[in-house]
Amino acid sequence: MTCYDLHCHSTASDGSLSPESLIARAVEQGVDVLALTDHDGTEGIAQAQQAALNTPLSVIPGVEISVTWGSNTVHILGLNVDKNNVELEQGLKEIRHYRQQRAEKIAERLEKSGISGAYEGASQYASPVMLGRVHFAKFLVEAGHAKSINDVFKRFMVRNKPGYVSGEWASLEQAVTWINQAGGQAVIAHPARYKMTATKLKRLIAEFKTHGGAGIEVVSGRQHPEEIKTLAKLANDFELLASRGSDFHSPDNTWVELGRIPELPKGVTPIWQTW
């Protein structure tokens, strides 16, 4: 049986492995088809595809786009995108510009709370094109301000805490349109992770489909079996395709491994059936 993992990250965003190391690990784990879906950028794709040339692994060019929907931040995966598409790259460039501004504000707020050197400290963990919250978290742990990355997010990166800066991302329509213009398929990433009521999640899915969305990530990282069942039903109810991905970021996160996720449940239509 072919092993698909259609959601993972490299050092081109907030993953800890280079695209080349990520490919090597995916091959070791028996993954056959891997989508590299770095946050708001496609810079790692060429390296990943080059690294996979003499392996049995196929690399799907992808991206994970940050979206503001109402008061929520949601993530939309783009699978099989043309990374050279002008509309997509321009949209991602604008988001990365905002990411840079947000990073500067996070550093300023941490400075005011008595933590100096946060911008420089976080930058040492980041790629040249993306400085994100996880990089600040690594700095804060290394500098002794927190016990773990999870501790950082609880104590520094939530509302009314020193490092919190609200996100102002792309709209849902923009993200789906960019992906479709780039010849890809838009997929709602890890829907069970959003703190939404069932009614609100259905509203998100309905609007997503109206804009041309193609699928739902039914299986993602650590997930309760009941959540998988619920998402499979939603995929069928809205006549959307089903995807699966580990959302792998780092070997340090031992609870999430490339390819080591449940198979899609019976009765859904896998997104790769259309490839």
N, C-alpha and C positions, 0 to 999 in steps of 0.2 A: 504494500500500500504506500502510495506517495505521501511523504510528510511535507505539509505546507505550514510555514510560519510567516504570516503576512503582516508582522508588526514588530519592529525592533529598532534600536538606536545605537549609534556609534559616536565617536569623539567629534563628529561633525555637528553634533548638538549636545545632548547631555548624557550620552553613553560613556562608558569608561574604556571601551576597546576601540582601536582604530578600525576602519573598514576592513583592512586586510586581516587583522586578528579576529574580527567578528566572523568573517567568512571561514577562516580556519576552524573556529569553534563550532560553527554551524555544521561543517562537514563532519567533525568529530561526533557531533550529537545526532547524526543521521538525517539531517534536514535535507530535503530534495529541492524545495522551492522556497526561497527566502526573499521577503520584501524589506528593503531598507527604507524606513519611514522616519527619518530624522525630523525634529521639530522645525517647521517653517524654513526649510532649506533642503537643497538637493546636492550639496557640495560633495558628499561622500559616495555618491552613486558610481561615478566613473572608476574610482579606486576599487570599490567592491566588485564591480563587473570585471575589472582587469584581474583581480585576485582570484576570481572564480573560473577563469578561462580554462585551466587545466584540471578542473575538479568536476565531480558529477553534479554539482550544485548549480541551479539556475537562479539568477538574481533578478527580481522584479523591481524596477525603479518606482520609488514611492516617496511620500511626504506625509507629515502629520501637521495639519494646519490648525492654529489656535483661532477659536471663534468666540465672539461674545453673542450670547443669545439671551435676551432679557437680562436678568441679573446673574446669569450663569456663564461660566467659561466651559465650553465643550471642545472636543477635538475631532476633526474630520480627517480621515485617512484618504489619500489619493493613491490608488494602485494603478500600475502600468501607465504612468504619466510620461510625457515627453519632457525631460528635464530642461530642454532648450526652448520650450514654448515661451514666447515673449510675454503673453498675458500672465501666465503662471509665475514666471520669474519676477515680473514687475510687482505683482501682488506680494510675493514672498519677501522681496526687497523692502517693501514698505513695512511689513511686520517686523523684519529684523531691525529696521531703523527704530521702530518703537521699542523693541527689546533693549536696544542700546540705551535709549532714554530712560527706560524703567530701571536698568541696572545702575545708572548714575544716581537715580532717586533713591534706590535701595541703599546704596553706599552712603548717601547724604544722611539718611534717616538713622542708619547704624552709627554714623559718626556722632550725631546729636545725642545718641543714647550712650556714648562713651566708648564705642568700638571703632578704633581708627585703622586705616589701611585696608578696609574691606574690599574696595574696588581692586586694588593691586593684588590683594591676597586671593580674591576669587578668580582674577584673570589668569593666574598661573595654572588653573585647572580647566580653563575654557579653550575652545577653538578660536581662531581669529575672527570667525563670522558670528559666533553666538556666545553671549555671556548671560547665563540664566540663574534662576534661584538655586538650583542644585549646586552650582559652582560656589555661590555664597555659603551654602550649607556646608560644603566640604571645608571651606576656609574657617568657618566658625567652629567646626569640630576640631580641626587641626590646631586652632589657636586656643582651644580649651574653654570656649564659651558655651559649648553644649556637648552632651555625651554621644549623640548620634545624629544622623541626618533627620530622622523622624523627630527627634527632640527639637532640632532647629525649626522645623516646620510648625511645630506646636507652639513654640515659645517666641519665634521671631517673624514668621511669614504669614500669620493669619491676621484678620482685621483687628485693629487697635493694638498691634504689637509693633516693635521698633522697625522691622524690616518689611512691613507690609506696604505694597503699592498695588492698587487695583489694576486689573488688566483691561485694556481697551483694544480688542483684537479685530479681525475681519468679521464681517457679517456672515451668517449662514449662507445666504444667497451668493455672496462673493466667493466664498471658499468652494462651494459646489460648482459654480460657473467656471472658476479658474481650472479646476480639475477636469471638467468636461471639455473645456477649450483645449486642454493639453492631451486630449484623447484618452484620459483615464477614467476610472470609476471611483465615485465618492462613497465612502463607508463611514458610518458613525462609530468612532472608537469607544471601546469599553463603556457601553451605555449604563451598565449596572453601577458604575462608580460615581455617577452624578447624583447629588442629593436632591432628587426630584420625586414628587409623587407619581404614581402610575399614570394619572391623568396628564400631568405636565410632560412626562416622557413621551406619551402618545402624541401630544401636540408637537413636540420637537420632531418626532419621526414623520408625522404627517406633513409638516412644513418642509422638512428635508426632502421628502419624496416629491413634493410640488416643485421644488427647485431643480429636480433632476437627479437626486441622490439614487444610488444603486443598491447599497447593502448595509447590513448591520454586522458588527463584530459580535457574534453570538458566543464565541469562546475567547477569553482574554485572560492571560496570566492566572492569578489565583482567583477562582470563582466558585461559588457554591453551586452544586448541581441543580438546585431549584432555580437559581438565576439563569443558568443555561437554558433550562426548560422554558422559562418565561420569555427570554429573548428569542428563542426559536419560534415560539408562538407569535410574537410580535412581527418577526420577519415574515412569517407566512400570512398573518393578518393584513399586513401592508404590502404584500407581494414584492418583498425585497429579497435580495440574495444574502447568503450567510457567509461570514468570513471568520477566520480563526488566527490568532496571533499571540505570542507570549508577552509582548511589550517588554522584551528583554532590554535591560540597561547595563548590567554589570554582573560579573561572576560573584561579586560580594553579596548580591541578593540571592542567596542560595535557594529561596523559595520560588524563584522564577528562572527557568532555564530554556534556552532555545529549543523549540520543538517539543518540549516536555509538557504538553497541554492536552486536554481531552479532545477526542475526535468530535467533529460536528455531529449533533444528534440526527437520527434518521428523520426523514420527512421534510428537511430543508433543502434548498438548492444552493450548493456551494458556488461561490463567486467564480472559482476557477473553471467551472463547467462552461462558462461563456468565452474562455480564452482559446 
